[in-house]
Amino acid sequence: MPSRTPYVFNIQHFSTHDGPGIRTTIFFKGCPLRCQWCHNPESQLFEPEIMTQNDGKKELVGKQYTIDELMTDVLKDHMIYDQSGGGVTLSGGEVLAMDRDYILELARRLDEQEVSIGIDTCGVAATRTVEQICEYADFFLYDLKFIDDDLHRKYTGGSNHLVLKNLQVLAANNARIFLRLIMLPGINTSTDMIERTMLWLRTNNIPVEQVDILPYHKYGMDKYAKLGRKAIYFEVPEDDEMQRVKSEIEKFYDNVTIGG
């Protein structure tokens, strides 16, 4: 296979949490960020790696697929997409950090088959790629980690400047945006931080169709040990704190969910 072919670490059929309807989500391997709470650490590196299971069995994570192979796989569920209003969501890792030609061709092929396309992104991608994928994408699941750049650098390893710029690019292209906000108690759940985030969105005329607030959880953290890495743990938010955050966001947007 040509070197530009990215690696995939999971293809999840019958997904109901990655956009409208029943979808197939393709998880591409590789991400420019290193979010300390990441529950899919096997998604971070752009190359295959070994994961050692609890029984000692070693598993290779990451497989290359041609576009034809992916199309054959996802089109098996075409009737389900049509009946449920679903489709295919391209996720990661960071899908928009993959080879641009590959991702755009995959999106073009899906669009040609009238399959709804969702893009799950953290926004750390070339702006040209973001602009070009708008031609095919029906919606974006946009993960805005922190409105504060210092916090973004501290907890993800990178700046949020490109994240905010690309969010403005999506707005300028009239994209459907489902905003996703990770909630970390004591870090970004304060009233001040919520208001700063919402005011930035309003000031920059970001047309958010839905806001999904995602409480931090510890699921999947055992994967770090299986990859020979050390996990970092945060406080899990209480239900009443999430309800408070939801109420504060609802002062700005009507369609707010907890958990997506």
C-alpha positions as CSV (number, residue, x, y, z in Angstrom):
1,M,0.0,0.0,0.0
2,P,1.2,3.5,-0.6
3,S,2.7,5.3,2.4
4,R,0.0,7.9,2.4
5,T,-2.6,5.3,3.4
6,P,-3.5,6.0,7.1
7,Y,-4.0,3.4,9.8
8,V,-7.4,2.6,11.3
9,F,-7.7,1.2,14.8
10,N,-11.4,0.5,14.8
11,I,-14.5,0.4,12.6
12,Q,-17.6,0.6,14.8
13,H,-20.9,-0.4,13.2
14,F,-24.3,0.5,14.5
15,S,-23.0,3.5,16.4
16,T,-25.6,5.9,17.9
17,H,-23.3,8.4,19.6
18,D,-21.4,9.9,16.6
19,G,-24.1,11.9,15.0
20,P,-27.8,11.5,13.8
21,G,-29.2,8.1,13.2
22,I,-27.4,4.8,13.1
23,R,-23.8,5.2,11.8
24,T,-20.6,3.5,11.1
25,T,-17.7,5.3,12.7
26,I,-14.2,4.8,11.3
27,F,-11.5,5.6,13.8
28,F,-8.2,6.7,12.2
29,K,-5.0,6.3,14.1
30,G,-2.9,9.4,14.9
31,C,-3.5,12.7,16.7
32,P,-1.5,15.9,17.0
33,L,-2.8,16.4,20.6
34,R,-2.0,14.5,23.8
35,C,-5.1,15.1,26.0
36,Q,-4.3,13.9,29.4
37,W,-7.8,12.4,29.9
38,C,-7.8,10.6,26.5
39,H,-9.7,7.3,26.9
40,N,-8.4,6.0,23.6
41,P,-4.6,6.3,24.0
42,E,-4.2,3.7,21.2
43,S,-5.5,6.5,18.8
44,Q,-2.6,8.8,19.5
45,L,0.3,7.5,17.5
46,F,0.2,7.5,13.7
47,E,1.8,4.1,13.4
48,P,0.7,0.6,14.6
49,E,1.7,-0.4,18.1
50,I,1.4,-3.4,20.4
51,M,-1.2,-3.6,23.1
52,T,-0.7,-6.4,25.7
53,Q,-4.0,-7.7,27.0
54,N,-4.6,-8.9,30.6
55,D,-4.1,-12.5,29.6
56,G,-0.7,-11.6,28.2
57,K,-1.8,-11.9,24.6
58,K,-0.3,-9.2,22.3
59,E,-2.5,-7.4,19.9
60,L,-1.3,-5.2,17.0
61,V,-3.3,-2.0,16.9
62,G,-3.6,-0.3,13.6
63,K,-4.4,-1.5,10.1
64,Q,-4.2,0.1,6.7
65,Y,-7.3,0.0,4.4
66,T,-7.6,1.0,0.9
67,I,-10.5,3.4,0.1
68,D,-12.1,0.5,-1.8
69,E,-11.9,-1.7,1.3
70,L,-13.5,0.9,3.5
71,M,-16.3,1.6,1.0
72,T,-17.1,-2.1,0.7
73,D,-17.3,-2.4,4.5
74,V,-19.4,0.7,5.2
75,L,-21.8,0.3,2.3
76,K,-23.0,-3.0,3.7
77,D,-25.1,-0.9,6.0
78,H,-26.4,1.6,3.4
79,M,-30.0,0.5,3.9
80,I,-29.7,1.1,7.7
81,Y,-28.3,4.6,7.0
82,D,-31.3,5.4,4.8
83,Q,-33.9,4.1,7.2
84,S,-32.4,5.7,10.3
85,G,-31.1,9.0,8.9
86,G,-27.6,7.8,9.7
87,G,-24.4,7.5,7.7
88,V,-20.6,7.3,8.2
89,T,-18.6,9.4,10.8
90,L,-14.9,9.8,10.2
91,S,-13.2,10.1,13.6
92,G,-9.8,9.4,15.3
93,G,-7.4,10.2,16.6
94,E,-7.8,13.2,14.3
95,V,-9.2,12.3,10.9
96,L,-8.3,15.7,9.4
97,A,-4.6,15.1,10.3
98,M,-4.5,12.1,7.9
99,D,-3.3,12.4,4.3
100,R,-5.5,15.1,2.8
101,D,-5.9,13.4,-0.6
102,Y,-6.9,10.1,1.0
103,I,-9.6,11.6,3.3
104,L,-11.0,13.9,0.6
105,E,-11.2,11.0,-1.9
106,L,-12.9,8.8,0.8
107,A,-15.4,11.7,1.5
108,R,-16.0,12.2,-2.2
109,R,-16.7,8.5,-2.7
110,L,-19.1,8.4,0.2
111,D,-20.9,11.5,-1.0
112,E,-21.2,10.0,-4.5
113,Q,-23.1,7.1,-2.9
114,E,-25.3,9.6,-1.1
115,V,-24.0,8.5,2.4
116,S,-24.3,11.2,5.1
117,I,-20.8,12.1,6.3
118,G,-19.9,13.3,9.8
119,I,-16.5,14.6,10.8
120,D,-15.4,14.2,14.4
121,T,-12.5,16.6,14.9
122,C,-10.5,18.5,17.6
123,G,-9.8,21.2,15.0
124,V,-6.0,20.8,15.0
125,A,-5.7,20.4,11.3
126,A,-4.6,22.3,8.2
127,T,-7.2,25.0,7.5
128,R,-7.1,24.1,3.8
129,T,-8.2,20.6,4.7
130,V,-11.1,21.9,6.9
131,E,-12.2,24.2,4.0
132,Q,-12.1,21.4,1.5
133,I,-13.9,18.8,3.6
134,C,-16.8,21.2,4.0
135,E,-17.8,20.3,0.4
136,Y,-18.7,16.8,1.5
137,A,-19.4,16.8,5.2
138,D,-23.0,17.0,6.5
139,F,-22.0,18.0,10.0
140,F,-19.0,18.3,12.3
141,L,-18.6,17.0,15.9
142,Y,-16.3,19.7,17.1
143,D,-14.3,19.0,20.3
144,L,-13.5,22.4,21.9
145,K,-11.3,21.4,24.8
146,F,-10.5,24.8,26.4
147,I,-11.2,28.4,25.4
148,D,-8.2,29.3,27.5
149,D,-5.0,28.8,25.5
150,D,-2.8,28.2,28.6
151,L,-5.1,25.5,29.8
152,H,-5.2,24.0,26.4
153,R,-1.4,23.9,26.2
154,K,-1.1,22.4,29.7
155,Y,-3.6,19.6,29.4
156,T,-3.5,18.8,25.6
157,G,0.1,19.6,24.7
158,G,-0.8,22.1,22.1
159,S,-2.3,25.6,21.5
160,N,-6.0,26.2,20.7
161,H,-5.2,29.0,18.2
162,L,-5.8,26.7,15.2
163,V,-8.8,25.1,16.9
164,L,-10.6,28.5,17.2
165,K,-9.5,29.6,13.7
166,N,-10.9,26.4,12.1
167,L,-14.2,26.8,14.1
168,Q,-14.5,30.2,12.5
169,V,-13.8,28.7,9.1
170,L,-16.6,26.2,9.6
171,A,-19.0,29.0,10.6
172,A,-18.0,30.9,7.4
173,N,-18.8,27.8,5.4
174,N,-22.2,27.4,7.0
175,A,-21.3,24.1,8.5
176,R,-23.6,22.2,10.9
177,I,-21.7,22.2,14.1
178,F,-22.3,20.0,17.1
179,L,-20.0,21.3,19.8
180,R,-18.5,18.9,22.3
181,L,-17.1,20.2,25.6
182,I,-15.2,17.9,28.0
183,M,-16.0,18.8,31.6
184,L,-13.1,18.5,34.2
185,P,-14.1,19.7,37.7
186,G,-11.9,22.4,39.1
187,I,-10.4,23.1,35.7
188,N,-13.1,24.2,33.2
189,T,-16.4,23.9,34.9
190,S,-16.5,27.2,36.7
191,T,-19.2,29.8,35.8
192,D,-16.5,32.2,34.6
193,M,-15.0,29.6,32.2
194,I,-18.4,28.6,30.9
195,E,-19.4,32.2,30.2
196,R,-16.0,32.9,28.5
197,T,-16.6,30.0,26.2
198,M,-20.1,30.9,25.3
199,L,-19.4,34.6,24.9
200,W,-16.5,33.8,22.5
201,L,-18.9,31.6,20.4
202,R,-21.5,34.3,20.3
203,T,-19.1,37.1,19.6
204,N,-17.6,35.1,16.7
205,N,-21.1,34.2,15.3
206,I,-20.5,30.4,15.6
207,P,-23.8,28.7,14.6
208,V,-23.8,25.8,17.1
209,E,-26.7,23.4,16.4
210,Q,-26.2,21.4,19.6
211,V,-23.9,21.5,22.6
212,D,-22.9,18.2,24.1
213,I,-21.2,18.5,27.5
214,L,-19.2,15.4,28.2
215,P,-18.4,14.6,31.8
216,Y,-14.9,13.2,32.4
217,H,-14.9,9.4,33.0
218,K,-12.3,6.8,33.8
219,Y,-13.5,4.2,31.2
220,G,-10.7,2.9,29.0
221,M,-7.9,4.1,31.3
222,D,-6.6,0.5,31.7
223,K,-5.5,0.8,28.1
224,Y,-2.5,2.9,29.2
225,A,-0.9,0.0,31.1
226,K,-1.6,-2.3,28.2
227,L,0.4,0.1,26.0
228,G,3.2,0.5,28.6
229,R,2.2,4.0,29.5
230,K,1.1,5.8,32.6
231,A,-2.5,7.1,32.9
232,I,-3.4,10.5,34.5
233,Y,-6.6,10.6,36.5
234,F,-9.0,13.6,37.1
235,E,-11.9,14.1,39.3
236,V,-15.2,12.7,38.0
237,P,-17.9,15.4,38.0
238,E,-21.0,15.0,40.2
239,D,-24.4,15.0,38.5
240,D,-25.5,18.2,40.1
241,E,-22.4,20.0,38.8
242,M,-23.2,18.8,35.3
243,Q,-26.8,20.0,35.6
244,R,-25.4,23.4,36.8
245,V,-23.1,23.6,33.7
246,K,-26.0,22.6,31.5
247,S,-28.2,25.4,32.9
248,E,-25.5,28.0,32.4
249,I,-25.0,27.0,28.8
250,E,-28.8,27.0,28.2
251,K,-28.6,30.8,28.8
252,F,-26.9,30.9,25.4
253,Y,-28.1,27.8,23.5
254,D,-31.3,25.9,23.6
255,N,-30.2,22.4,22.5
256,V,-27.8,21.2,25.3
257,T,-27.2,17.5,26.2
258,I,-25.2,15.8,28.9
259,G,-23.2,13.0,27.4
260,G,-24.0,13.6,23.8
